[in-house]
Protein backbone atom coordinates (compact mmCIF):
# COMPACT_ATOMS: atom_id res chain seq x y z
CA UNK A 1 0.00 0.00 0.00
CA UNK A 2 1.43 3.36 -1.00
CA UNK A 3 1.71 6.36 1.27
CA UNK A 4 -0.99 9.02 0.89
CA UNK A 5 0.83 12.24 0.12
CA UNK A 6 -0.14 15.67 1.40
CA UNK A 7 -0.69 18.69 -0.79
CA UNK A 8 2.07 21.20 -0.09
CA UNK A 9 0.45 23.90 -2.22
CA UNK A 10 -2.97 24.59 -3.64
CA UNK A 11 -6.52 24.99 -2.49
CA UNK A 12 -10.01 24.79 -3.90
CA UNK A 13 -10.29 28.43 -2.80
CA UNK A 14 -7.53 29.46 -5.24
CA UNK A 15 -8.19 27.40 -8.38
CA UNK A 16 -6.43 27.51 -11.71
CA UNK A 17 -8.65 29.64 -13.97
CA UNK A 18 -8.84 28.75 -17.66
CA UNK A 19 -11.45 30.92 -19.33
CA UNK A 20 -14.67 30.26 -17.42
CA UNK A 21 -13.47 26.99 -15.90
CA UNK A 22 -11.97 26.89 -12.42
CA UNK A 23 -9.88 23.82 -11.62
CA UNK A 24 -8.57 23.27 -8.11
CA UNK A 25 -4.99 22.13 -8.48
CA UNK A 26 -2.35 21.06 -6.03
CA UNK A 27 1.35 20.33 -5.73
CA UNK A 28 2.02 17.27 -3.60
CA UNK A 29 4.93 16.95 -1.22
CA UNK A 30 6.83 14.84 -3.78
CA UNK A 31 6.40 17.54 -6.45
CA UNK A 32 3.57 15.82 -8.34
CA UNK A 33 1.10 18.29 -9.78
CA UNK A 34 -2.52 17.14 -9.61
CA UNK A 35 -5.92 18.43 -10.66
CA UNK A 36 -8.96 17.81 -8.52
CA UNK A 37 -11.00 14.92 -9.92
CA UNK A 38 -14.40 16.64 -9.74
CA UNK A 39 -13.01 19.82 -11.24
CA UNK A 40 -11.43 17.86 -14.08
CA UNK A 41 -14.83 16.32 -14.80
CA UNK A 42 -16.36 19.81 -14.79
CA UNK A 43 -13.66 21.06 -17.17
CA UNK A 44 -14.67 18.29 -19.57
CA UNK A 45 -18.30 19.39 -19.41
CA UNK A 46 -19.85 17.02 -16.88
CA UNK A 47 -22.33 18.97 -14.78
CA UNK A 48 -23.52 16.25 -12.39
CA UNK A 49 -22.32 15.52 -8.89
CA UNK A 50 -20.92 11.98 -9.21
CA UNK A 51 -17.26 11.78 -8.37
CA UNK A 52 -16.99 8.58 -10.42
CA UNK A 53 -18.35 9.87 -13.73
CA UNK A 54 -14.95 10.13 -15.43
CA UNK A 55 -13.96 6.56 -14.52
CA UNK A 56 -17.36 5.32 -15.74
CA UNK A 57 -17.09 7.32 -18.98
CA UNK A 58 -13.56 6.18 -19.73
CA UNK A 59 -14.62 2.59 -19.00
CA UNK A 60 -17.22 2.68 -21.79
CA UNK A 61 -16.28 0.01 -24.33
CA UNK A 62 -15.94 2.35 -27.32
CA UNK A 63 -13.53 4.52 -25.33
CA UNK A 64 -11.60 1.77 -23.54
CA UNK A 65 -10.83 -0.13 -26.73
CA UNK A 66 -9.72 2.97 -28.66
CA UNK A 67 -7.78 5.12 -26.21
CA UNK A 68 -4.06 4.99 -25.49
CA UNK A 69 -3.45 2.55 -22.60
CA UNK A 70 -1.32 5.10 -20.72
CA UNK A 71 -4.14 7.65 -20.75
CA UNK A 72 -6.60 4.96 -19.70
CA UNK A 73 -4.36 3.86 -16.81
CA UNK A 74 -3.95 7.44 -15.61
CA UNK A 75 -7.71 7.95 -15.41
CA UNK A 76 -8.60 4.57 -13.92
CA UNK A 77 -6.06 4.98 -11.10
CA UNK A 78 -6.56 8.45 -9.63
CA UNK A 79 -4.04 9.87 -7.20
CA UNK A 80 -5.22 9.84 -3.58
CA UNK A 81 -3.94 12.76 -1.49
CA UNK A 82 -4.66 14.90 1.56
CA UNK A 83 -5.57 18.55 1.08
CA UNK A 84 -4.17 21.06 3.54
CA UNK A 85 -7.52 22.84 3.83
CA UNK A 86 -9.63 19.66 4.00
CA UNK A 87 -11.58 18.90 7.08
CA UNK A 88 -14.73 17.18 8.12
CA UNK A 89 -15.61 13.77 6.83
CA UNK A 90 -13.63 13.90 3.56
CA UNK A 91 -9.98 14.74 4.20
CA UNK A 92 -8.83 12.54 1.30
CA UNK A 93 -9.14 13.85 -2.26
CA UNK A 94 -8.78 12.07 -5.57
CA UNK A 95 -7.11 13.80 -8.45
CA UNK A 96 -5.23 13.27 -11.67
CA UNK A 97 -1.77 14.11 -12.90
CA UNK A 98 -1.98 17.63 -14.30
CA UNK A 99 -1.14 16.46 -17.82
CA UNK A 100 -4.08 14.03 -17.88
CA UNK A 101 -6.62 16.71 -18.85
CA UNK A 102 -4.66 17.72 -21.95
CA UNK A 103 -3.97 14.11 -22.91
CA UNK A 104 -7.62 13.15 -22.50
CA UNK A 105 -8.87 16.16 -24.49
CA UNK A 106 -6.47 15.33 -27.33
CA UNK A 107 -7.61 11.70 -27.26
CA UNK A 108 -11.31 12.67 -27.34
CA UNK A 109 -10.75 14.94 -30.33
CA UNK A 110 -8.94 12.10 -32.13
CA UNK A 111 -11.69 9.61 -31.25
CA UNK A 112 -14.33 12.01 -32.52
CA UNK A 113 -12.51 12.50 -35.83
CA UNK A 114 -12.29 8.71 -36.16
CA UNK A 115 -16.05 8.40 -35.60
CA UNK A 116 -15.66 6.50 -32.33
CA UNK A 117 -17.58 8.85 -30.01
CA UNK A 118 -21.29 8.18 -29.64
CA UNK A 119 -23.79 11.00 -30.01
CA UNK A 120 -24.38 11.11 -26.25
CA UNK A 121 -20.62 11.52 -25.68
CA UNK A 122 -20.10 14.42 -28.07
CA UNK A 123 -21.25 16.97 -25.50
CA UNK A 124 -17.66 16.84 -24.34
CA UNK A 125 -16.65 18.56 -27.57
CA UNK A 126 -19.64 20.82 -28.11
CA UNK A 127 -19.34 23.51 -25.43
CA UNK A 128 -16.81 26.28 -25.46
CA UNK A 129 -15.61 26.19 -21.89
CA UNK A 130 -12.08 27.52 -22.28
N, C-alpha and C positions, 0 to 999 in steps of 0.2 A: 504494500500500500504506500502510495507516495504522499509526501508531506504537503499539506495545504498551505500555500504561500499567502502572505499578506500583501495587500496593496500598499506600496510606499507612497504613491502619488495618485491623485485622481479622486473624483467624487461625482455623484449623480447631480450635485448642486452646481458643478462647473463642467458641463459636458462640452465635447467637441461639437462645434456648430458648422454644418455643411449645408449652406442654403437654408431651407426651412427645417431641416432634420437636426435634432440634437441627440448625440450619441455619448452616453457616459463611457469614459475610457479611463483606463488605469495602467500604472506601471507597477509590476510586482517586484518584490524584493530581490528577485534574481535577474531583473532587467526586462522580463517579458512584458510586452505591451499587449493589453487585451481590451476588447470592446465588450460592453455589457450584452448579454444574450438577448434580452428583451428589446433593448434599443437597436440591436442589429436587425432583429425581426421587423421592427418599426421602419428602419431605414430601407428595408426591402419592400415595404408596402403593406405588411400585415398589420391590421388594426384591431385584432382581438386581444384577449388577455392571457391566452395559453402560453406558458413558458416553453412548451415542447413543440410548438408549431413548426419551427425550422427543422428539427430532427424528423418530424413526421413528413414534412414536405420533401426533404432530401431523400427520405426512404421510399418515396413513391417509385414504382418500378421503372417508369420511363426516365426518371432522373438518375436513379442508382445505376442503371445499366449503361448510361451514356456520359456520365461525368467522370472526370479524372479521379482516380482512387485516392490521391493525396488530398484533394479538396474534400472528398467524401469523408475521409478519415478525420480531417480537421473539424468537420461539422458534427459528426456522430460522437466525438469524444471532446466535449467542451472542457474548458479549464476551470477547475473549482478553486476559488480563492476567497479570502476574507477581506471585506472592505473596512477601511479605517472608520468610516462614519456609520457603519451598519450596527444596528442594535435590535432589540426585540427578538422576535421568534425566527428571523431569517438572517443570521450573520454571515452565512455562506452565499456566495454569488457564483453564477456560472457565466462564463464568457468565452470569447473566441480570440485567437491570435489576431492582431490588428490587420494583418494582410488578408484574412479570410473573406472579408466583405468584398474587397476588390476582386479576389480570385473567383468568388461565387458569382458576382455580377458579370464578369467576363464569360464565365461558363454558361450562365443563363442566356446571354446574348448569342453565344455560339449555338446553344441548343435550340433557340428560337429560329435562327437562320437555317438550321438543319431540319426544321419542321418537327422537332421532338416535343416541344412544349404543347400541352393540351390547352384548349381555349380557357378553361378555368384556372390555368396557371399563368396566363399572359398578363394578368393584372400587375405582375411584378415588373413588367416592362412598360406599362401604359401610362403611369403617372410620372409627372415631372416633380420629383421630390428634391433634387439637388440643384 
